[in-house]
Amino acid sequence: MISIILYPISIIPVILIYFWIKKTVYKDDEHKVMAKKALINGFKSVIPALIIGALLLIIQKVVFKDQSIAGTFYYTFFVLALPEELAKAFMFERLIKKQDGAFSWLDITIYMVFVAIGFDILESAIYAVGASPLEIIIRGVTCPHLGYGFIMGYLIGKAKKECKRLYYIPAFVIPWILHGSYDFSVKYEATQTDYAIMYTALGLAVVSLVLTIAFVVFTIRAQNNQKYTEVICHESEGLK
């Protein structure tokens, strides 16, 4: 019950960041509409994440019949982290491909973060039902999905800017590894195997907070940097 009460408070940081960008960075209607669509796509991404996760969970039930460390690894990296990062990336690309307008590196990064924020808001509501108050507070303060979205958006923007598909690999792999590692480190089975792994969870939570701060700093500085504000190459020009 306490976690449910804390939920509205826990999402205040991501909501403030969302409206701060809409007010200070995106002042024209076109960008505001895209920002809203990105957030809505983030909400929608929860559905495919749950479906993919459920299918992968069936595999776990068949392959890992006990609560082994391998089973915990599979669950956190493939049932939890993988579907969520896949769903967010898919809904982001779907958003971009539906629009006729041109985007900058900064736009790509922000829209991806907004998709992540939308996912985080809805997932946190579901998560609050069974999570402890401390977990809810930590998630709210560190904004992990925002941080993962920043990495993914920045590298996707770099891929599109420089017309190099190679950057799509770290754009997905890095957030997935960070996400899976955090989930793994906080699972009960993992902490029982090695109590010190809890320090890994704390370290990864700090990383998420640093990434959130880095996104804010990047957004402020990138607005005055032509490298991030000029139009990126179009898909039709061919990514290498």
Phi, psi and omega in degrees: 000318180297320180298321179294322178293323182285341184306309181301328180287322185294334182266001180302314181303314182290326178293319178297318179295319179300309183286333176296316180293317180298329183273322187260331183259311183256097182257347179267157185297322183299314180290324179297320178296317179296322179297318179294318179296322179297317179297316180296320177297329175295318175300314183295331184294343178296324183296305178298328178297318179293320181293311180297318179299320180295320179294318179290333177292325177299319178298319180298319181297329181278317186277315183251098185271351177236173181272061180280167178294327177293321178295320178294319178299312180300315183297314185285322183275325187251330178271325182262293189292313185301308180299323182293315180291323176298314183296317179295317179296319181295314182291330176292311180297324178297320178297312183295317184290339180280347184260145179270342184288166178267150182235152175262171176301319179297316179302312181303314181297314182295315181297322177295319177296321179294323174298316180296321179295316178300316178298316183298318182299314182285318180296321180297327177295319178289318183296328184296337182297321184244358184274159177280157179304322181296318179297318180297317180295315180298315178299319182292321183284318186274339178051059185302316181296325177298315179298316178296321179295325178297313179300311182297314182295318180298315182285327174294319177299320179294320179298316181286324180295315183264002178057046180230113181294339184306327183289345178294333182294302177295333179300327179264317187295316182298309177299322180297315180295315179298315181298309181297321180296319179294312180300319180296318185291338181260357179289143182302316182299321181292317181292331178288330179285319180211104184300330183296342182294342177297330178293331176296318179299317179296317179298318180291328176294320177295320178301318179299318179296317179298319179295323178296315178296319180298323179296317179298314179296316179300315181299319180294314184284323185293336181299333181253018181240115183301331179304324184261345184255343179285157184297135179279171178290151179275155178302327183294341180282345174096114174273140183267000000 
